[in-house]
Amino acid sequence: MSAHSHDIEEGLAFRPRFDAAGLVTCVATDVATGDVLMVAHMNDEALRKTIATGEAWYFSRSRNALWRKGESSGQTQRVIEIRTDCDQDAVWIRVEQVGAACHTGRRSCFYRKVEGAGGEAKLVFADAERLFDPDAVYKK
């Protein structure tokens, strides 16, 4: 193990490793249940704002813009804990989710499961109840 990888894996300095696009993957889970709510990306500014404010900030690749979770929908995430993985190229945030995490109005973005009946994969809904109507919340 090199000195650099030892520092990253065992040291106490937070040095997130952003990818070529300047992003780090972030997994958000519900602090009370442990359920995975969403997977998104953060750039350096989003990560700094999340740490500074205690609210989840992300970077939207599709809009190429910084956004605070809940700024449009009111479905906010209060950050309780931030962790990083062994090589610091992913972040895990444990949050208190207000309402739905998913832009589809569902509690979690993971509302479908994969089933492999007859060797052919298909999706079926699981825990897919909508907590809000996205058409009413996100006026296009």
N, C-alpha and C positions, 0 to 999 in steps of 0.2 A: 504494500500500500504506500503510495507516495505521500509526502508531507502534506501536499495540497488536499488530496482526498481525505486524509486523516482529519485535517482541520474542518472540512465540509461535513464529514460524517460524525465526528466526535466533539468538535469544538462548539463553543457557545456563541459564536458570531453568526448573526442572521445575514446570509449572503444568497438571496434567491437567485437561481440560475434561470434567466429568461431565455426563451427559444430565439431563433433567428428573427422572428417577427416582433420580438420584445415582449412576449407574453409568457405567463406561467399558468398552468391549469389549476383551477380551484374547485374543490369539492365542498359543498355546503350540506351539513347534516343538522337535523333537529336535535338540540341539546337535551331535550326531555326524552325523546323516543329512540334516538340514534338513527332514524330513517334518513336515507339519502334524499335530499330535496332537489338539488340541481348540481350540474357541473357547468362551469363557465370559465372565463379567462380574466386575468388581471394583468395590466401593464404596471410599470413601476409607480405611476401616479395613483392608480386605483388601489394598489397595495398600501401605499403610504397613507392615503385618505382613509382606508379601512382601519388601519392601526391608529391613526390620529383621532378619528371620530367615533369608533366603536359601531359604525354602521357599515354594511356591506356595499362596496363599490366594485364595479366590474368594467371590463372593456368589451364593447360589442364589436366583433369582427365584421358583421354584416353592415353595421352603420358606421364603422370606423370612428367610434365615439365612446367617451367615458360616460358611465351612468351609475346613479345611486339606486340600489334595489328599492323599489316602491315609489320612485319619484313620479311615475305616471299613475300607477295602480293603487298606491297606498299600502301595498302588501310588502311591508318592510322586514328587514333582517337585522336584529340587534346581535352583534358579535359578542359571544361569551368567551371564546378561546380560539386562538390561531395556532395551528401546528404546521410544521413543514416535514417532508419526508426525508429519508436518509441522505439523498444527494441534492436536496433543496431545489428540485425542479418541479415540485407540486406543493400546493398549499391546501390544508383542510381547515375549514372554519366551522365551528360549532355555534349555531345561532338560535335565537328565539325568533321563530317565524310568526309574523302577524298575518293571518289569512293564508293565501295561496302563494307558493313559491313559483309556480309555473305561469307563464303568460297565457296559457290556455284556460286559466281559472282553476286549475287543480292544485291540491296541496303540494304534490311533488311532480317534477318533470318525468318521473319514472312510473307512469300510469298504465303501461302496457307490458305484458310479459310475452316472451317467446315460447311457443310450444312447437314441438317437432313431431306431430302426428304423421305417421307413414314416411318419416324421413324428410318431409317438406316443412320448413319453418314457416310459421304464421304468427301473427300478433293477436292477442286477446286482451281486452281491457281488464285491469285489476286496480282496485282503489281509485277509480276514475271519476268519482263524483266531482262536479264543478262547484267551487265555492263562490265564484262570481262569473258574470257573463263578459267575456273578453270584448265583444262587440260594443257593449255599453261603456266599458272602461277605457278602451283604446280607440278613441274616435279617429278614424283614418282620414 
